[in-house]
Amino acid sequence: MMLFGKRNKDKKLAKQSSKSDLNDKNVPSSNQPVLGVPLSVAVKNSRSHDGIPVPALVRQCIDYVEQHGLEMEGIYRVSAPISRLDELEKQANSGGKIGFVDPHDAAGLLKRFLRQLPDHLLGFPPLAPSSFENVANSCHCKSDVACTCEAVEHLKEMLKRAPKENFYLIAYVFLHARHVVDKVWHLSDSSNKLISAKTQ
């Protein structure tokens, strides 16, 4: 899988890599806060190794979920213990290595990062978050097919006005969300086929 220029590893190397190796990738390189600060500050304090303006913390969380959690039921519905997330947040804000032991750790920390952003991800001058909601609500396309009306073009134009940090984070999170949804549909389809085969 390629996420904004990040290349796939060779399958053989991927099999040989351990979870600890994964935790070392995109490790925040500063001892300044990453959670609870403006996105531009988080990007500065948690630089990605390839210069992409997305906090390394975010990419580390997503990478871990993509490799270890896509087949887990309710990966973003089931939460890690609060005490565990508090410890992970402390590690992230101190610039230390984040030691995920479970995909729910990574999913929970990503959700906490997004919730603690002081500014709405879709709120930037002169646009307000409600501007995106209003345009999205104007779409009358069926929910199970891609939008073909003018709403999608309006949304694209609005996103072009976003600060680069907002734009890249939105794109990165939405792409990850698509992978999660695609996997859920695939697993659901496989389960339905299995049930059908068992009952025929």
ABEGO torsion letter per residue (X at the ends): XBBGGBBBBBAAAAAABBAAAAAABGBBABABBABGBBAAAAAAABBBAAGBBBBAAAAAAAAAAAAAAAABBGAAABBBBAAAAAAAAAAAAAGBBBBBABAAAAAAAAAAAAAABABBAABBOABBAAAAAAAAAABABBAABBBABAAAAAAAAAAAABBAAAAAAAAAAAAAAAAAAAAAAAAAAAAAAAAAAAAX
